[in-house]
């Protein structure tokens, strides 16, 4: 392993996967080397993410607006199906990386010294449809399992499903300690698993000709091999998203794209070419 946590120089022109095709960045799981990261690395990724957002603000605001709209739609779903509250909130973990594909492509273009293009960002998935679809299916299965576990917890803990207000009050009632513990532990398990297999997987699939399983396992190796740094990165993401949700999701207009760009730099810093 290399001891550097800094990504590749921004001036390096990385091969365009849309141009080089299947011959570019061929890699197998065991041959993929990971860099050793310092605890300062996540803050550097955020700084680079903010820089990329400022360099392509129109693209970033478009995707930020998508995050805000998704938040509003999820809120309406919560009001009508509180039993799915925890599981559906993970829609950010499921849909977020796919929305961020355009942000990854934008950061990739900026890193190569090219001018990012909005249309190019929208079609970032086009060259890696099959592998991105496989990875998305894996995340969807985890989402469905999470939702089922949440439904079971509600069913065994309450006489009927509480409404939105009732479900929130239930979380504050000490008499429901068993439900609260089970709800929290199941959420932590599924959220942690989704994070572990996806933290660098999506930008990796986009950037190099690797399969979804290899990308997911590489992401998992990174999290298990360097838990301190990656837990810090997860905590920063959770804190920033949590703060962004407070003003009716409006903060996601900026926080969403900045984290998307930062995730690209996390991948570039962690995974050796």
Number of C-alpha atoms within 10 A of each C-alpha: 8 11 10 13 21 18 20 16 10 14 11 10 15 15 15 15 18 14 10 11 14 13 10 16 15 11 15 13 14 9 8 13 15 23 19 19 21 15 15 12 23 25 14 18 25 23 17 21 25 20 16 23 25 13 16 18 15 12 21 27 19 14 24 25 19 18 26 21 16 16 20 16 11 16 18 11 16 19 15 12 16 23 23 20 21 18 23 22 17 20 16 16 17 21 15 19 21 18 21 28 24 27 34 28 26 30 30 26 20 18 20 18 14 13 13 21 14 18 10 14 20 18 12 22 20 12 17 19 13 13 20 20 13 14 21 19 13 17 20 15 11 19 22 13 14 21 20 15 18 22 18 11 18 20 13 10 15 13 8 9 15 16 15 17 10 11 19 13 12 18 16 11 10 10 10 14 13 12 18 18 12 14 17 14 12 18 19 12 12 17 19 15 14 20 20 24 23 26 26 26 27 26 26 24 24 23 24 21 22 21 21 23 17 18 28 24 17 26 25 21 15 24 21 13 13 17 13 14 19 23 18 16 22 17 12 16 18 12 12 16 18 13 15 19 17 11 9 12 21 19 20 28 20 21 25 27 31 26 27 30 29 27 28 28 29 28 22 24 23 22 21 15 15
